[in-house]
Amino acid sequence: MTGYKNFFERIARIVNAPRDESISELELSDLGLSRADLAMLRSGAPNARERILSMASQFGLSEDDLNAHPELSLELAEKCGHCRQAKTCRDAIRSGSRLPQEKCPNSGFYSALSDL
């Protein structure tokens, strides 16, 4: 797998592409995604990238820090996209409040990465 610079931007473009747009197998492979992964990502709550980056920042992590660990990207996106707290996080982002770390299914990943 290559090309992980700006992984989250690339994955957001693919996930948000119109359903009738053809996504090549090479493009999916480059990101380490299967068609099933793409379907799972598309079925989650929108704006997972924004929530992921906002929560990561609360742990002192930047997008570059996350891009340095592309092996976690799919799991972060899957958990965030299907999290029951997505509305809570969205509302916190909109109001400028802190996101609920204790309810985040990805908080363990963020915490571990911030300790590196």
Helices and strands as residue ranges (DSSP letters): H 7-15, H 25-30, H 35-42, H 48-58, H 63-67, G 70-72, H 73-81, H 86-95, G 101-103, H 107-114
